[in-house]
Amino acid sequence: MEEDLSDIEVWYSAAGCGKGSNYFVAEEFDPQTGTSSIVGTVALQRMDAHTGQLRRMSVSKSVRGGGVGRLLGSSLIEYAKAVGFKKVVLTTCSAQYSAVRLYSKLGWVQVSTKMDWGLRMVSLELDLEGKDSRMGGGGSGKVEELGKKQA
């Protein structure tokens, strides 16, 4: 297991790594059983006073294409704006076609590429102050911030 995922609160809470860091969880409610299950996650890690980094975006295969990724990404963007970040950066493998397409639809633009361990890695940046924001609206579902529950 990656070190950051073994202690999410230390790595992604404001107390652990600075104002602006957070971890978001998307849940799907099953009315037949009355239970919820986690279907997606994404983290925002503070890099400096003006920059956050999107990390650990993951959506369950069973719900991919249903708007969960867009909901998580949109929630992260709104949160990043609310805490005063001016930009959010991320790096992903170019072979993650669906993820790269989603990030592009949400407004990220490619700023560089590099080879790492034989993989083409793509760095993207989202300008939160830009006038030409392509960030789309939410979708439906429930997103929970670390330590806060939203209905």
N, C-alpha and C positions, 0 to 999 in steps of 0.2 A: 504494500500500500504506500502511496506517496505520503511524504511527511506532513504536508499541509492537510490532507484529508484525515489524518489520524487525530488531529486536534483542531477542528474547524473554528472553535471560539478563539483560540490563540491567534490563528492566521487571518481570520476574516471578521472579527468583531472590532468595534471602535476601541474597546479596552485593550485588545490584543495587538493591533497594528496601526492604530491611528484613526482619527475622525474620517469618516467616509467609507471605510471598509464595511462590507456586509456580505451575507450569504443568503441567497433566495432559493426557495423551494416551491415547486408547483405540485399541487396535490389533485388527485382525481377522486371524487366521492362516488362510492357504490351504494345506491339507495337500497339495493336488495340486502346487503349485509350491514349497512349503516356504518361502514368503515371507509377510511381514506387511505390511499397509497400514494407514495411519492412517485411522480412521473417525470420530473425534471428538476435540475438545479443549475445555478450559475452563481459565481462569486465576483465581487468587486473588491479589488485590493488597492489600497492607497499607495501610490508611488511617491507623490510629493503633494504639496498644498493645492496644486492645480490639476493633477493628473491621477486618474484611476486606471487600473488594468482589469479587463474582463478575463476571468479565469474559470476553468472547470465547467463550461457549458456542457450539459448532458441532458438528453431527452430520451426516454424509454422508446424502444423500437415500436411498441404497441400503439403509441400515440403520435409518432412522427408524421408531419404533414397536417396535423390538426390544429396548429396555432400555438402550441405550448412554447416552442422556441421563441416565437414572436412575442408572446406574453412575457416570458422571462426577460428577453432582451429589452423590451419596452419598459418594463418595471425597473430594470437596472439603469437605463438611461434617465428615467424620471428621477430616480433616487440620486444619481450622480449629479444631475442639475441642481437638485434641492440642497445638496451638501456643498455646492459651490465649485465642483470640478469644472474645468474649462475644456478638458478633452478626456477621452477614454481610449486606451490602446489595447491591442491584443495581438497575439501571434498564434497561427494555426497552420496545420499542414495543408498544402494546396490540394491534396487528394480528398480532403473533407469538402467535397463539392457543395453539398447541401448547406453546410455551415457557412462557407464563404458566400454563397448566394444569399442566405439569410442576413448575414452581417451587411452585405452590400445594400439589401433592401431597407435595412434599418438606418443606413446613412454612412457606414464606415467606408473609407477609401483606402486602397492599397498604397503604402508608402515605401515598402522595400520587400525584397525576397533574398533568401540565402539558402544554401545547402547545409543541412545539418544531419549527420548520420545517414547520408544518402537520400534524405527527404527534402523536398523543396518546401521551405517554410515561408509563409507570407505574413508580413506585419501590416496591420491595418490601424487606422486612426479615425476617431469620430470627434469632430469639432463641435462642442456643445454650445458655442457662441455663434456659430455660423448662421448666416441668414438663409442659406439654402439647405436646411435640414430636411432630409428625406425620411426621417423617422416616422414610421406609421403608428397607428393606434393599436390598442391592446388585443382584442380577442376575448375569450371568456375563460374563466377558471379562477383559481385561488392561488395567490402567491403569498408566501410568508417570509418576512424578513427575520433574520436571526434575532431571537428574543422578543419579537413582536408578532402577533397574529393579526391578520386582516381577514375580514369576512368576504 
